[in-house]
Amino acid sequence: MSKPVAFKYPVLMVALCLFAPGLLCAQPQIKNPGTFVYAIAGAPESLDPDWEFDGISHEITSQIYETLIAYKGWSVSQFVPRLASVVPSRSNGLISQDGLRYAFPIRKNVHFQDGGLMTAQDVKYSLMRCMLMDRSAGPSFLLLEPILGVPSAAAPDGRPQMNLYDQANNAIEVQFGSVVIYLNKPYPPLLSILANYCPVVSKAWVVAHGGWDGTKKTWAAHFNPPRESAPLFEQGDGTGPFSLVRWDRQNQEVVLARSDNYWRAPAKLQTIIFKTVSDFQTRKLMLAAGDADAIMVDRAQLPQIQGLPGVSITDNLPMLEVHDVFLMNFAVNPQANPFIGSGKLDGDGIPPDFFADTNIRHAMAYAFDYDSYMKDAYQNHAFRARGPIPSNLFGYNANQPVLPYDLTRAANRFKKAFGGQIWKKGFRFTLVYQQGYEDRQIEAEILKKNVESLNPRFKIDLMAMGWPQWLSALSDRRLPMTTARWLLDYPDPDDAVTPFLYSQGYYAKLQGYSNSRADDDILEARNTSSGDRRARLYADLQAIAYADVPQIYTVETYYAEALRSWVHDWHYNPIRIYGNLYPVNKGGQ
């Protein structure tokens, strides 16, 4: 089992206001005391908690739905009960000594937002729905792996493996008001996963709105559903402190209201509005005027809000994230794909297997100026990443070499690629980054400038793309190269290496990357309890990432929050960096 994560970073609290010498700062008049406006950089992809798998969608759905257990405060290794009345452990007998059986006593007298009573059957249904809906590139693998021992419920032809229904139905049981989960193999991160994913939904509500009824007979009809056909896409019914009022996609805002049926004390906020504002200057003006209570801000933008009256900045917050990675697609989907130009090695495009050549990937890594990126995007408040494992996580190897910025080596690698044809003919493709994120734009611009400086025949076009559109293009494998991040779903190195280096992992699968040694290392590390053995395996995985360069790992940094100073009881957790809004209030009431 991995060591608990301990964070020792200093936290710098900077409260800024304008005041006359010798006088106390005057508290600005609070705008809309019961309403919290969060100006976010991207838009949600879906509000179905079993379909969404991006940070913004997850932040919103986490206010509407609840999980069995939750993280305790800042900790990523301690838990508190939520919809389960007790956190299972070996000491209380709710986890078997062999680590294969987990029992969750279900809390009584909890109601859904429509007034319906939550039962243990709703919990079982929710866990099975989380596993078996299994939309492509979604979160279902988080439970499929530990419970059924498979990364996907899909057969090679894309249809559901029908035998998995019976296995799932037998692996999750309701016993005297408890839900019992039987694992395929011991899986220490299970509690961490259940503290963040697979919340409880109302079976009756989902069925009444045309969703899966939980039976094997109808499963195939609801397997891997298109985004907008999922019944919880833009409506829902959870047990959380806030209910969904509307998702206004035209005006790009999601409105939540305090739930009158919440089982704990009611939330202090009456209304939450998540407003998508891609332009940072607009977000800044909203924060300065008090029209936004919190905004998303990149470190490159942070100096622009330092000094604003009535604004509080919390800096140096620890992150559990694989940060600002370049993904390179080994087998691009060429169908009607504008991002690869001609689709040929003729100077006006690239072939679909362009990045399958290791020389191309190494050349790109050598051509990126890491020091300039840290300076321009992070004001040197960052450091080199040494692979997919964050430095504050067990398994990180601080001695792992990294590829340097070296244009001579980059040129030599390009000259070797495709038998020398790349250097003679050149190439052109589009590198896509996420709209509204200035650091990712800087990242893309640095690579473009340096690569194009090597050969006048080399052309990289840049494109900013909105979040939902980017996710769709990524899932369709149409992006030859793009920027990405991975906020860990659970605080274990398994969730850092699996997405990038496991052939069935989220990004690796979409890239078409596969290395049998990496697969073996990941599976062995996942299922061994020896800390020393796990450490050696994760060190080997960092070495594989260095040798193969399936992605380009750039930097690690720290998180910074930007809030109005009238916001109180904002709770930060490295797994939920965008905040838990249930305890938040304005003005300290």
Secondary structure, DSSP 4 states (H G I P E B T S, - for coil): -PPPP------EEEEE----TTSPPPPPPPSSTTEEEEEESS--S-S-TTT--SHHHHHHHHHH---SEEE-TT-SS-EEESSBSS---TTTTSB-TTS-EEEEEBPSS-B-TTSPBP-HHHHHHHHHHHHHS--TTSSTHHHIIIIIS-S-SB-TTSSB-THHHHHHHHHEEEETTEEEEE-SS--TTHHHHHTTS-----HHHHHHTT---S-HHHHGGGSS--GGGSTTSS----SSSEEEEEEETTTTEEEEEE-TT-SSSPPS-SEEEEEE---HHHHHHHHHHTS-SEE---GGGGGGTTT-TTEEEEEEE---EEEEEEEE-SS---TT-GGGBTSSSSSSB--TTGGGSHHHHHHHHHT--HHHHHHHHHTT-EEE--SSS-TTSTT--TT-------HHHHHHHHHHGGGGHHHHH-EEEEEEEETT-HHHHHHHHHHHHHHHHH-TTEEEEEEEE-HHHHHHHHHTT--SEEEEEEE-SSSSTHHHHHHHHSTTSHHHHHHT---HHHHHHHHHHHT---HHHHHHHHHHHHHHHHHH-SEEE-EEE-EEEEEETTEE-PEEETTEEEEE-TT-EES--
